[in-house]
Amino acid sequence: MLFAGLISAPTAFSQTKAPIDIGSRIELFIDNFLVDRYSGSAAQKIHHPVPRERVILHDAPWEGSGSGYHSVFKDGNKYRMYYKAWQHAASTDTSSSHPLYCAYAESTDGITWHKPDLGLHAFKGSKKNNIVLISGPELGVKIDAGHPAVFKDENPAVSPEERYKAIVTLENPEYGLVVLKSPDGFKWSLLGKGVTMRKGHFDSQNLAFWDKELKAYRVYWRQYSKNGTRGIRTATSPDLFTWSEPQDLVYEDSPEMHLYTNQVKPYHRAPHILIGFPLRYVDRGWSETMRKLPEPEEREKRAGKTTKGGIADLTSRYGTVLTESLLMASRDGVHFKRWNEAFLRPGIERNGSWTYGDNCMAWHVVETGSGLPGAPNELSLYAVENYWKGKASALRRYTMRLDGFVSVSADYKGGEIVTKPLKFAGDQLWLNFSSSAAGGIATEIQDENGAPIPGFALIDCEPLFGDSVDKKVLWKKAADLSKLAGKTVRLRFVLNDADLFALRFGNTPAPVMTAPTR
């Protein structure tokens, strides 16, 4: 028997507290919120997005090499995207320049994107473009349209005239943030009378959203520490104007490092969990290795290091800073489990890679159809590449399995975890997992003291093997868990060559957002 060496249950537990009531919600193993103990080879493992196709090239005359800060969300049967449109002044191609704009794109599947002619704002005398916001005093205050964070407001009390919101900076990012409102996501006006937040440094993408769990708005923005390190602050508000006292984010077992953006938002399948993709900023300085990265001549021009055709007034960091995205998650919006190993690395060396500003992820993930016929939906993530290069940056799509950010993993020798005491609702247990053909996962339900409950012991379980985002756990003699619902239990998972991503109790498989079949 595959699990024969792991039948005896562990007995030592940490100090027990009140049971965690998870009801029938999806719980991800993206942190240690549920886990009491690991043994054997069981450990958390971060998973990485898989690169797919380029979905947008920002090559329109009103776009350019500095285009970025994308906001992406699904809105009914449509996917919406808002982003900064700009030709970066530090690019090697400076033949064209224009003010900062916010532009718009849309898609029916999250994969093929279209830039519609909106006819809202003139660019060089023509309104045939996809510009939705322009920098300047048009809305009553001087805004910088190039640092947008756009979202559909999920506050149930929001007026239809304010269904869409945009967080933008003032013309000078030191001056603060303002909130814009729109009934349709195209025609914008100022919400309230002016500045909503002044306590910070706002020269990046600063964002806010309605938190259904908190029943309030959260805002996340840039702030420098006393040591000059780029960091993140947060506050909450009932109305986007009256804010709680700002708090710096706190990270579990993580050193201080420069985090350029935050990209925090509730994960749509488990909105009680906030997931962020901060951009890590690293200045590696000049070295032979730095000079052997792609496009060294462009790198040195950006840094003002060449006397032939160079840009003398640029600083060295424009050539030596590298960026990549991290992964972090929180249950309270302030304390985060942050993975310090890169979530999205710069990748294989190629033209358009390993540049300051690359790998900045869009805000946020969306669910899309799979490229494999018959496979379940997957997550699509988007990240910038070719930043500050030539006349156009680009956006590449990446994919992951649903809930697939982090797993509890064990090799073939086996390992196990036991959860903290918890309560649940429903009559079935469903797992999001993956195993090899030879591996699998066996599950035991214990009482709060760690004793197997008759009928639900490890030896009674039919081990699961396969690869599924929602597969029901079976026991030989006891299929219905309703008699245990509402009682305090622990779960014990024994894994061999397998990954466990998430669990959920419920009466039916979890609903999956519909996405077009590719």
MARDREN-493398 format. One record per residue (C-alpha): residue number from 0; x, y, z. Coordinates in steps of 0.1 Angstrom, whole numbers, plus 2048, in hexadecimal, padded with zeros to 3 digits. Layout:
site torti->NUM&xx->X&yy->Y&zz->Z
...
***
This chain:
site torti->0&xx->800&yy->800&zz->800
site torti->1&xx->80E&yy->822&zz->7F6
site torti->2&xx->807&yy->832&zz->818
site torti->3&xx->80F&yy->814&zz->82D
site torti->4&xx->82C&yy->825&zz->83F
site torti->5&xx->817&yy->843&zz->84A
site torti->6&xx->7F8&yy->834&zz->85A
site torti->7&xx->7FF&yy->83C&zz->87E
site torti->8&xx->7F3&yy->85F&zz->885
site torti->9&xx->809&yy->87A&zz->894
site torti->10&xx->801&yy->884&zz->8B8
site torti->11&xx->814&yy->8A4&zz->8BF
site torti->12&xx->802&yy->8C4&zz->8B7
site torti->13&xx->808&yy->8E9&zz->8BE
site torti->14&xx->7F3&yy->8FB&zz->8D8
site torti->15&xx->7CF&yy->8F8&zz->8CC
site torti->16&xx->7BA&yy->917&zz->8C8
site torti->17&xx->795&yy->91D&zz->8BE
site torti->18&xx->78D&yy->909&zz->89F
site torti->19&xx->78F&yy->91A&zz->87D
site torti->20&xx->76C&yy->91B&zz->86E
site torti->21&xx->772&yy->917&zz->848
site torti->22&xx->74E&yy->910&zz->83F
site torti->23&xx->74D&yy->905&zz->81B
site torti->24&xx->766&yy->91E&zz->80D
site torti->25&xx->785&yy->915&zz->7F9
site torti->26&xx->7A4&yy->915&zz->80E
site torti->27&xx->7C6&yy->919&zz->7FC
site torti->28&xx->7E7&yy->90C&zz->80A
site torti->29&xx->7F7&yy->92D&zz->800
site torti->30&xx->800&yy->933&zz->825
site torti->31&xx->800&yy->91F&zz->845
site torti->32&xx->7DF&yy->92B&zz->852
site torti->33&xx->7D0&yy->907&zz->853
site torti->34&xx->7EF&yy->8F3&zz->859
site torti->35&xx->7F9&yy->8E7&zz->87C
site torti->36&xx->816&yy->8D1&zz->873
site torti->37&xx->82B&yy->8C3&zz->856
site torti->38&xx->83E&yy->8A2&zz->857
site torti->39&xx->852&yy->88D&zz->83F
site torti->40&xx->85A&yy->89F&zz->81E
site torti->41&xx->83A&yy->8B4&zz->81F
site torti->42&xx->841&yy->8D9&zz->81A
site torti->43&xx->833&yy->8F7&zz->809
site torti->44&xx->83D&yy->8FC&zz->7E5
site torti->45&xx->838&yy->91B&zz->7D0
site torti->46&xx->82D&yy->916&zz->7AC
site torti->47&xx->835&yy->92D&zz->78F
site torti->48&xx->821&yy->93C&zz->773
site torti->49&xx->826&yy->92C&zz->751
site torti->50&xx->82E&yy->945&zz->734
site torti->51&xx->815&yy->945&zz->718
site torti->52&xx->810&yy->95E&zz->6FB
site torti->53&xx->815&yy->983&zz->6F9
site torti->54&xx->7F2&yy->991&zz->6FB
site torti->55&xx->7F8&yy->9B6&zz->6F5
site torti->56&xx->814&yy->9CB&zz->6E4
site torti->57&xx->811&yy->9EF&zz->6EF
site torti->58&xx->81B&yy->9FD&zz->6CE
site torti->59&xx->801&yy->A17&zz->6C7
site torti->60&xx->80E&yy->A3B&zz->6C4
site torti->61&xx->7FE&yy->A44&zz->6E6
site torti->62&xx->80C&yy->A25&zz->6F7
site torti->63&xx->831&yy->A1C&zz->6F8
site torti->64&xx->84E&yy->A0C&zz->70B
site torti->65&xx->842&yy->A18&zz->72D
site torti->66&xx->81F&yy->A09&zz->72A
site torti->67&xx->816&yy->9F5&zz->749
site torti->68&xx->803&yy->9F4&zz->76A
site torti->69&xx->7E8&yy->9DF&zz->75C
site torti->70&xx->7C7&yy->9D9&zz->76E
site torti->71&xx->7B5&yy->9B9&zz->762
site torti->72&xx->794&yy->9AC&zz->76D
site torti->73&xx->777&yy->997&zz->760
site torti->74&xx->756&yy->9AB&zz->75D
site torti->75&xx->739&yy->994&zz->753
site torti->76&xx->742&yy->984&zz->732
site torti->77&xx->75E&yy->99D&zz->72B
site torti->78&xx->781&yy->9A1&zz->737
site torti->79&xx->78C&yy->9C5&zz->73C
site torti->80&xx->7AF&yy->9D4&zz->73D
site torti->81&xx->7BB&yy->9F7&zz->746
site torti->82&xx->7DF&yy->A01&zz->744
site torti->83&xx->7F8&yy->A1E&zz->743
site torti->84&xx->800&yy->A29&zz->71F
site torti->85&xx->821&yy->A3B&zz->71D
site torti->86&xx->842&yy->A3D&zz->70A
site torti->87&xx->85B&yy->A3B&zz->727
site torti->88&xx->873&yy->A58&zz->728
site torti->89&xx->890&yy->A41&zz->732
site torti->90&xx->88B&yy->A2B&zz->713
site torti->91&xx->8A7&yy->A29&zz->6FA
site torti->92&xx->88E&yy->A34&zz->6DF
site torti->93&xx->884&yy->A58&zz->6E8
site torti->94&xx->877&yy->A62&zz->6C6
site torti->95&xx->853&yy->A65&zz->6D3
site torti->96&xx->845&yy->A71&zz->6F3
site torti->97&xx->822&yy->A79&zz->700
site torti->98&xx->810&yy->A7E&zz->721
site torti->99&xx->806&yy->A61&zz->737
site torti->100&xx->7E5&yy->A51&zz->72E
site torti->101&xx->7CF&yy->A34&zz->73B
site torti->102&xx->7C5&yy->A1E&zz->71E
site torti->103&xx->7AC&yy->A01&zz->71C
site torti->104&xx->7AA&yy->9DE&zz->70C
site torti->105&xx->791&yy->9C2&zz->70E
site torti->106&xx->78D&yy->99E&zz->706
site torti->107&xx->772&yy->982&zz->705
site torti->108&xx->78A&yy->967&zz->711
site torti->109&xx->7A7&yy->978&zz->724
site torti->110&xx->7BF&yy->96D&zz->709
site torti->111&xx->7B7&yy->981&zz->6E9
site torti->112&xx->7B6&yy->9A6&zz->6F1
site torti->113&xx->7A8&yy->9C2&zz->6DD
site torti->114&xx->7AF&yy->9E8&zz->6E0
site torti->115&xx->78D&yy->9F8&zz->6D6
site torti->116&xx->78A&yy->A1B&zz->6C7
site torti->117&xx->778&yy->A2D&zz->6E3
site torti->118&xx->776&yy->A4F&zz->6D5
site torti->119&xx->77A&yy->A60&zz->6F7
site torti->120&xx->79A&yy->A74&zz->6F6
site torti->121&xx->7AE&yy->A83&zz->6D9
site torti->122&xx->7D2&yy->A79&zz->6D2
site torti->123&xx->7E3&yy->A8F&zz->6B9
site torti->124&xx->7C1&yy->A9B&zz->6AC
site torti->125&xx->7B0&yy->A78&zz->6AA
site torti->126&xx->799&yy->A67&zz->6C2
site torti->127&xx->79E&yy->A45&zz->6B1
site torti->128&xx->7B0&yy->A35&zz->6CF
site torti->129&xx->7AA&yy->A21&zz->6EF
site torti->130&xx->7B3&yy->A3D&zz->708
site torti->131&xx->79B&yy->A3F&zz->725
site torti->132&xx->7AD&yy->A58&zz->73C
site torti->133&xx->7C6&yy->A74&zz->735
site torti->134&xx->7DE&yy->A86&zz->74C
site torti->135&xx->7D5&yy->AA9&zz->756
site torti->136&xx->7B9&yy->ABE&zz->766
site torti->137&xx->79C&yy->AB1&zz->751
site torti->138&xx->78A&yy->AA1&zz->76E
site torti->139&xx->78F&yy->ABF&zz->786
site torti->140&xx->7B0&yy->AB5&zz->795
site torti->141&xx->7D1&yy->AAF&zz->783
site torti->142&xx->7D4&yy->A89&zz->781
site torti->143&xx->7EF&yy->A73&zz->774
site torti->144&xx->7DC&yy->A5A&zz->75F
site torti->145&xx->7FB&yy->A43&zz->75B
site torti->146&xx->7F9&yy->A33&zz->77E
site torti->147&xx->7D6&yy->A25&zz->77D
site torti->148&xx->7C6&yy->A08&zz->791
site torti->149&xx->7A3&yy->A02&zz->783
site torti->150&xx->78A&yy->9EA&zz->793
site torti->151&xx->765&yy->9E1&zz->793
site torti->152&xx->757&yy->9EB&zz->7B4
site torti->153&xx->747&yy->9CC&zz->7C5
site torti->154&xx->738&yy->9E0&zz->7E2
site torti->155&xx->713&yy->9D5&zz->7E1
site torti->156&xx->709&yy->9F9&zz->7EB
site torti->157&xx->71C&yy->A0A&zz->7CF
site torti->158&xx->708&yy->A21&zz->7B8
site torti->159&xx->706&yy->A16&zz->793
site torti->160&xx->716&yy->A37&zz->78A
site torti->161&xx->735&yy->A2D&zz->79F
site torti->162&xx->737&yy->A09&zz->795
site torti->163&xx->75B&yy->A0C&zz->787
site torti->164&xx->776&yy->A1D&zz->79B
site torti->165&xx->799&yy->A28&zz->792
site torti->166&xx->7B5&yy->A31&zz->7AB
site torti->167&xx->7CD&yy->A4B&zz->79B
site torti->168&xx->7E8&yy->A62&zz->7A8
site torti->169&xx->7E9&yy->A87&zz->7A5
site torti->170&xx->800&yy->A97&zz->78C
site torti->171&xx->81C&yy->A97&zz->7A6
site torti->172&xx->81B&yy->A74&zz->7B7
site torti->173&xx->825&yy->A84&zz->7D8
site torti->174&xx->804&yy->A96&zz->7DA
site torti->175&xx->7EE&yy->A77&zz->7DE
site torti->176&xx->7D3&yy->A61&zz->7D0
site torti->177&xx->7B1&yy->A69&zz->7C1
site torti->178&xx->794&yy->A52&zz->7B9
site torti->179&xx->781&yy->A53&zz->798
site torti->180&xx->75F&yy->A44&zz->792
site torti->181&xx->74D&yy->A38&zz->772
site torti->182&xx->72C&yy->A27&zz->76A
site torti->183&xx->73B&yy->A14&zz->74C
site torti->184&xx->761&yy->A14&zz->750
site torti->185&xx->765&yy->A2D&zz->734
site torti->186&xx->758&yy->A4F&zz->73F
site torti->187&xx->768&yy->A5A&zz->75F
site torti->188&xx->763&yy->A76&zz->779
site torti->189&xx->772&yy->A7E&zz->79B
site torti->190&xx->763&yy->A6C&zz->7B9
site torti->191&xx->75F&yy->A85&zz->7D6
site torti->192&xx->771&yy->AA6&zz->7D6
site torti->193&xx->795&yy->A9D&zz->7D2
site torti->194&xx->7B2&yy->A8B&zz->7E3
site torti->195&xx->7AA&yy->A6B&zz->7F6
site torti->196&xx->7CC&yy->A61&zz->803
site torti->197&xx->7EB&yy->A77&zz->80A
site torti->198&xx->800&yy->A62&zz->822
site torti->199&xx->819&yy->A51&zz->80B
site torti->200&xx->82F&yy->A51&zz->7EC
site torti->201&xx->819&yy->A47&zz->7CE
site torti->202&xx->830&yy->A44&zz->7B0
site torti->203&xx->825&yy->A21&zz->7A6
site torti->204&xx->804&yy->A0F&zz->7A2
site torti->205&xx->7F0&yy->A15&zz->7C2
site torti->206&xx->7CF&yy->A03&zz->7C5
site torti->207&xx->7AF&yy->9FE&zz->7D8
site torti->208&xx->792&yy->9E5&zz->7D8
site torti->209&xx->772&yy->9DB&zz->7EB
site torti->210&xx->77A&yy->9BF&zz->803
site torti->211&xx->75A&yy->9AA&zz->807
site torti->212&xx->767&yy->998&zz->826
site torti->213&xx->770&yy->9B9&zz->838
site torti->214&xx->752&yy->9CC&zz->829
site torti->215&xx->769&yy->9EA&zz->823
site torti->216&xx->781&yy->9F7&zz->809
site torti->217&xx->7A6&yy->9F0&zz->80C
site torti->218&xx->7C1&yy->A05&zz->7FC
site torti->219&xx->7E6&yy->9FB&zz->7F6
site torti->220&xx->800&yy->A14&zz->7EC
site torti->221&xx->826&yy->A1B&zz->7EA
site torti->222&xx->839&yy->A27&zz->809
site torti->223&xx->85E&yy->A29&zz->811
site torti->224&xx->86B&yy->A1B&zz->832
site torti->225&xx->883&yy->A2F&zz->849
site torti->226&xx->89F&yy->A1D&zz->837
site torti->227&xx->893&yy->A29&zz->815
site torti->228&xx->886&yy->A07&zz->80B
site torti->229&xx->868&yy->A06&zz->7F4
site torti->230&xx->84B&yy->9F7&zz->807
site torti->231&xx->825&yy->9F4&zz->809
site torti->232&xx->80B&yy->A03&zz->81F
site torti->233&xx->7E6&yy->9FC&zz->823
site torti->234&xx->7C7&yy->A0B&zz->833
site torti->235&xx->7A2&yy->A05&zz->832
site torti->236&xx->784&yy->A1B&zz->82D
site torti->237&xx->75E&yy->A19&zz->82B
site torti->238&xx->75C&yy->A32&zz->80F
site torti->239&xx->77E&yy->A37&zz->7FE
site torti->240&xx->783&yy->A58&zz->811
site torti->241&xx->783&yy->A51&zz->837
site torti->242&xx->7A1&yy->A3B&zz->83D
site torti->243&xx->7AE&yy->A27&zz->85A
site torti->244&xx->7D1&yy->A2E&zz->867
site torti->245&xx->7EA&yy->A22&zz->84D
site torti->246&xx->7FD&yy->A02&zz->855
site torti->247&xx->81D&yy->9F4&zz->845
site torti->248&xx->81A&yy->9D1&zz->839
site torti->249&xx->829&yy->9B6&zz->84F
site torti->250&xx->83A&yy->998&zz->840
site torti->251&xx->83F&yy->976&zz->84F
site torti->252&xx->864&yy->96D&zz->851
site torti->253&xx->86E&yy->984&zz->835
site torti->254&xx->88B&yy->99D&zz->832
site torti->255&xx->885&yy->9C1&zz->828
site torti->256&xx->888&yy->9C6&zz->802
site torti->257&xx->87D&yy->9DF&zz->7E8
site torti->258&xx->859&yy->9D7&zz->7DD
site torti->259&xx->84F&yy->9EF&zz->7C1
site torti->260&xx->82A&yy->9E6&zz->7BE
site torti->261&xx->812&yy->9CF&zz->7D1
site torti->262&xx->7F6&yy->9C2&zz->7BA
site torti->263&xx->7E1&yy->9B6&zz->7D8
site torti->264&xx->7BD&yy->9AB&zz->7D3
site torti->265&xx->7A5&yy->990&zz->7E0
site torti->266&xx->7A9&yy->96F&zz->7CE
site torti->267&xx->788&yy->96B&zz->7BC
site torti->268&xx->784&yy->946&zz->7C5
site torti->269&xx->78C&yy->94C&zz->7EA
site torti->270&xx->786&yy->971&zz->7F0
site torti->271&xx->78F&yy->96E&zz->815
site torti->272&xx->7B3&yy->96B&zz->809
site torti->273&xx->7C5&yy->989&zz->7FB
site torti->274&xx->7E0&yy->981&zz->7E2
site torti->275&xx->7FB&yy->999&zz->7D6
site torti->276&xx->816&yy->999&zz->7BC
site torti->277&xx->82F&yy->9B5&zz->7C7
site torti->278&xx->84A&yy->9BE&zz->7AF
site torti->279&xx->86C&yy->9B9&zz->7BE
site torti->280&xx->886&yy->9D4&zz->7B5
site torti->281&xx->8AA&yy->9C9&zz->7B6
site torti->282&xx->8C8&yy->9DF&zz->7AC
site torti->283&xx->8E4&yy->9C6&zz->7A3
site torti->284&xx->8FD&yy->9E1&zz->799
site torti->285&xx->915&yy->9DF&zz->77C
site torti->286&xx->928&yy->9BE&zz->777
site torti->287&xx->933&yy->9A8&zz->75A
site torti->288&xx->914&yy->993&zz->761
site torti->289&xx->8FE&yy->9B2&zz->75E
site torti->290&xx->90E&yy->9BB&zz->73D
site torti->291&xx->908&yy->998&zz->72F
site torti->292&xx->8E2&yy->99B&zz->734
site torti->293&xx->8CD&yy->9A1&zz->715
site torti->294&xx->8D1&yy->9C2&zz->702
site torti->295&xx->8EF&yy->9D0&zz->714
site torti->296&xx->8F2&yy->9EE&zz->6FE
site torti->297&xx->8CF&yy->9F9&zz->705
site torti->298&xx->8D5&yy->9F3&zz->72A
site torti->299&xx->8F3&yy->A09&zz->72A
site torti->300&xx->8E2&yy->A24&zz->716
site torti->301&xx->8C5&yy->A24&zz->730
site torti->302&xx->8DF&yy->A28&zz->74B
site torti->303&xx->8F1&yy->A44&zz->739
site torti->304&xx->911&yy->A2F&zz->738
site torti->305&xx->919&yy->A34&zz->713
site torti->306&xx->926&yy->A54&zz->703
site torti->307&xx->91A&yy->A4A&zz->6E0
site torti->308&xx->8F5&yy->A52&zz->6DC
site torti->309&xx->8EF&yy->A4F&zz->701
site torti->310&xx->8D8&yy->A60&zz->719
site torti->311&xx->8EF&yy->A72&zz->731
site torti->312&xx->8D6&yy->A7D&zz->74B
site torti->313&xx->8C9&yy->A5A&zz->754
site torti->314&xx->8D4&yy->A49&zz->773
site torti->315&xx->8E7&yy->A28&zz->776
site torti->316&xx->8CA&yy->A15&zz->785
site torti->317&xx->8B7&yy->A17&zz->765
site torti->318&xx->8D0&yy->9FE&zz->758
site torti->319&xx->8D7&yy->9E9&zz->776
site torti->320&xx->8B5&yy->9E4&zz->788
site torti->321&xx->8A3&yy->9C3&zz->782
site torti->322&xx->87F&yy->9BB&zz->78B
site torti->323&xx->86B&yy->99C&zz->791
site torti->324&xx->84A&yy->994&zz->7A2
site torti->325&xx->845&yy->983&zz->7C4
site torti->326&xx->827&yy->972&zz->7D4
site torti->327&xx->817&yy->97B&zz->7F5
site torti->328&xx->7F6&yy->973&zz->806
site torti->329&xx->7E3&yy->980&zz->825
site torti->330&xx->7C4&yy->979&zz->839
site torti->331&xx->7C2&yy->99B&zz->849
site torti->332&xx->7D0&yy->9B2&zz->82F
site torti->333&xx->7EE&yy->9BD&zz->844
site torti->334&xx->801&yy->99D&zz->84E
site torti->335&xx->80E&yy->98B&zz->82F
site torti->336&xx->81F&yy->96A&zz->828
site torti->337&xx->838&yy->975&zz->80D
site torti->338&xx->84C&yy->95D&zz->7F8
site torti->339&xx->86E&yy->96C&zz->7F4
site torti->340&xx->877&yy->954&zz->7D8
site torti->341&xx->86B&yy->964&zz->7B7
site torti->342&xx->848&yy->95B&zz->7AC
site torti->343&xx->84E&yy->969&zz->788
site torti->344&xx->873&yy->969&zz->77F
site torti->345&xx->880&yy->97D&zz->762
site torti->346&xx->883&yy->95C&zz->74F
site torti->347&xx->89A&yy->950&zz->734
site torti->348&xx->8B1&yy->96B&zz->727
site torti->349&xx->8A3&yy->97A&zz->707
site torti->350&xx->89E&yy->99C&zz->6F7
site torti->351&xx->883&yy->9AF&zz->70A
site torti->352&xx->88C&yy->99F&zz->72C
site torti->353&xx->8A0&yy->9A6&zz->74B
site torti->354&xx->898&yy->9CB&zz->74C
site torti->355&xx->88C&yy->9E3&zz->767
site torti->356&xx->866&yy->9E2&zz->766
site torti->357&xx->863&yy->9C0&zz->756
site torti->358&xx->84E&yy->9A5&zz->767
site torti->359&xx->837&yy->9BE&zz->778
site torti->360&xx->817&yy->9AA&zz->77B
site torti->361&xx->7F4&yy->9B7&zz->772
site torti->362&xx->7DB&yy->9BC&zz->78E
site torti->363&xx->7CD&yy->9A0&zz->790
site torti->364&xx->7C8&yy->97C&zz->785
site torti->365&xx->7AA&yy->971&zz->771
site torti->366&xx->79B&yy->950&zz->769
site torti->367&xx->79C&yy->945&zz->745
site torti->368&xx->796&yy->926&zz->730
site torti->369&xx->7B1&yy->90C&zz->72D
site torti->370&xx->7C5&yy->906&zz->70D
site torti->371&xx->7C1&yy->8E0&zz->713
site torti->372&xx->79F&yy->8D2&zz->706
site torti->373&xx->78A&yy->8C6&zz->723
site torti->374&xx->7A0&yy->8D5&zz->73E
site torti->375&xx->792&yy->8EB&zz->759
site torti->376&xx->796&yy->911&zz->759
site torti->377&xx->7B8&yy->91F&zz->763
site torti->378&xx->7C5&yy->93F&zz->770
site torti->379&xx->7D4&yy->959&zz->758
site torti->380&xx->7ED&yy->972&zz->765
site torti->381&xx->7FD&yy->98E&zz->750
site torti->382&xx->81F&yy->99E&zz->753
site torti->383&xx->833&yy->9BA&zz->742
site torti->384&xx->851&yy->9B3&zz->72C
site torti->385&xx->866&yy->9C8&zz->714
site torti->386&xx->863&yy->9E5&zz->72C
site torti->387&xx->877&yy->A05&zz->723
site torti->388&xx->881&yy->9F5&zz->702
site torti->389&xx->87B&yy->A06&zz->6E0
site torti->390&xx->858&yy->A13&zz->6DB
site torti->391&xx->842&yy->9F7&zz->6EA
site torti->392&xx->840&yy->9E3&zz->70A
site torti->393&xx->82C&yy->9C3&zz->709
site torti->394&xx->816&yy->9AE&zz->71F
site torti->395&xx->819&yy->988&zz->722
site torti->396&xx->800&yy->970&zz->72F
site torti->397&xx->809&yy->955&zz->748
site torti->398&xx->7F4&yy->938&zz->755
site torti->399&xx->7F0&yy->924&zz->775
site torti->400&xx->7D7&yy->90A&zz->781
site torti->401&xx->7BA&yy->916&zz->796
site torti->402&xx->7C6&yy->91D&zz->7BA
site torti->403&xx->7E9&yy->912&zz->7AE
site torti->404&xx->800&yy->92C&zz->7BF
site torti->405&xx->80E&yy->916&zz->7DB
site torti->406&xx->809&yy->8F2&zz->7E4
site torti->407&xx->811&yy->8DA&zz->800
site torti->408&xx->828&yy->8C2&zz->7EF
site torti->409&xx->839&yy->8A1&zz->7F7
site torti->410&xx->851&yy->88C&zz->7E4
site torti->411&xx->84D&yy->866&zz->7DE
site torti->412&xx->85B&yy->85E&zz->800
site torti->413&xx->83C&yy->86F&zz->80E
site torti->414&xx->832&yy->889&zz->827
site torti->415&xx->814&yy->896&zz->839
site torti->416&xx->803&yy->8B4&zz->848
site torti->417&xx->7E9&yy->8B7&zz->863
site torti->418&xx->7D2&yy->8D5&zz->865
site torti->419&xx->7C9&yy->8EA&zz->883
site torti->420&xx->7A7&yy->8E3&zz->892
site torti->421&xx->78C&yy->8EF&zz->87B
site torti->422&xx->767&yy->8EE&zz->874
site torti->423&xx->756&yy->8EA&zz->852
site torti->424&xx->734&yy->8EA&zz->841
site torti->425&xx->729&yy->8D0&zz->827
site torti->426&xx->72A&yy->8AB&zz->822
site torti->427&xx->748&yy->8A6&zz->80B
site torti->428&xx->76D&yy->8AF&zz->80A
site torti->429&xx->77C&yy->8BB&zz->7E9
site torti->430&xx->7A1&yy->8BF&zz->7E0
site torti->431&xx->7B4&yy->8D2&zz->7C6
site torti->432&xx->7D3&yy->8BC&zz->7C1
site torti->433&xx->7EB&yy->8AC&zz->7A9
site torti->434&xx->7FE&yy->88C&zz->7AC
site torti->435&xx->814&yy->875&zz->797
site torti->436&xx->806&yy->855&zz->78A
site torti->437&xx->818&yy->843&zz->7A7
site torti->438&xx->810&yy->85D&zz->7C2
site torti->439&xx->7F1&yy->86A&zz->7D3
site torti->440&xx->7E0&yy->878&zz->7F2
site torti->441&xx->7CE&yy->866&zz->80E
site torti->442&xx->7B9&yy->87A&zz->827
site torti->443&xx->7AF&yy->873&zz->84B
site torti->444&xx->796&yy->886&zz->860
site torti->445&xx->7A0&yy->888&zz->884
site torti->446&xx->790&yy->896&zz->8A3
site torti->447&xx->79F&yy->8B5&zz->8B2
site torti->448&xx->7B7&yy->8A1&zz->8C7
site torti->449&xx->7C5&yy->88F&zz->8A8
site torti->450&xx->7B3&yy->86D&zz->8AB
site torti->451&xx->7A5&yy->85F&zz->88B
site torti->452&xx->77F&yy->860&zz->889
site torti->453&xx->771&yy->83D&zz->882
site torti->454&xx->76A&yy->839&zz->85D
site torti->455&xx->780&yy->856&zz->854
site torti->456&xx->7A2&yy->848&zz->85D
site torti->457&xx->7BF&yy->848&zz->845
site torti->458&xx->7BB&yy->823&zz->83F
site torti->459&xx->796&yy->828&zz->836
site torti->460&xx->79E&yy->842&zz->81B
site torti->461&xx->7A0&yy->83B&zz->7F6
site torti->462&xx->7C0&yy->84E&zz->7EC
site torti->463&xx->7BB&yy->868&zz->7D1
site torti->464&xx->7D2&yy->869&zz->7B3
site torti->465&xx->7D0&yy->87D&zz->794
site torti->466&xx->7CF&yy->8A3&zz->78D
site torti->467&xx->7AF&yy->8B5&zz->795
site torti->468&xx->7A4&yy->8D8&zz->7A1
site torti->469&xx->786&yy->8C9&zz->7B4
site torti->470&xx->785&yy->8A3&zz->7BC
site torti->471&xx->771&yy->893&zz->7D8
site torti->472&xx->783&yy->880&zz->7F4
site torti->473&xx->774&yy->85D&zz->7F9
site torti->474&xx->775&yy->846&zz->817
site torti->475&xx->76B&yy->821&zz->814
site torti->476&xx->74F&yy->821&zz->82E
site torti->477&xx->746&yy->845&zz->834
site torti->478&xx->73F&yy->85B&zz->817
site torti->479&xx->729&yy->876&zz->827
site torti->480&xx->73A&yy->88F&zz->83E
site torti->481&xx->71A&yy->8A1&zz->849
site torti->482&xx->71B&yy->892&zz->86B
site torti->483&xx->73D&yy->8A2&zz->871
site torti->484&xx->733&yy->8C4&zz->864
site torti->485&xx->735&yy->8DF&zz->87E
site torti->486&xx->74A&yy->8CA&zz->895
site torti->487&xx->76F&yy->8D0&zz->89D
site torti->488&xx->786&yy->8BA&zz->888
site torti->489&xx->7A9&yy->8B8&zz->87A
site torti->490&xx->7B3&yy->8AD&zz->857
site torti->491&xx->7D1&yy->897&zz->851
site torti->492&xx->7DF&yy->895&zz->82D
site torti->493&xx->7F9&yy->87B&zz->824
site torti->494&xx->80A&yy->883&zz->803
site torti->495&xx->821&yy->86F&zz->7EC
site torti->496&xx->82F&yy->881&zz->7CD
site torti->497&xx->811&yy->899&zz->7CE
site torti->498&xx->807&yy->8BD&zz->7D2
site torti->499&xx->7E9&yy->8C9&zz->7E6
site torti->500&xx->7DE&yy->8EC&zz->7DC
site torti->501&xx->7BD&yy->8F2&zz->7EC
site torti->502&xx->7A0&yy->8E1&zz->7FE
site torti->503&xx->77B&yy->8E8&zz->802
site torti->504&xx->75D&yy->8D8&zz->814
site torti->505&xx->73C&yy->8D9&zz->802
site torti->506&xx->71F&yy->8C6&zz->7F4
site torti->507&xx->729&yy->8CA&zz->7CF
site torti->508&xx->748&yy->8D2&zz->7BB
site torti->509&xx->752&yy->8F7&zz->7BD
site torti->510&xx->743&yy->90D&zz->7A2
site torti->511&xx->75D&yy->917&zz->787
site torti->512&xx->75A&yy->939&zz->776
site torti->513&xx->74F&yy->933&zz->752
site torti->514&xx->76A&yy->93B&zz->739
site torti->515&xx->769&yy->937&zz->713
site torti->516&xx->777&yy->916&zz->706
site torti->517&xx->796&yy->91C&zz->6F2
***
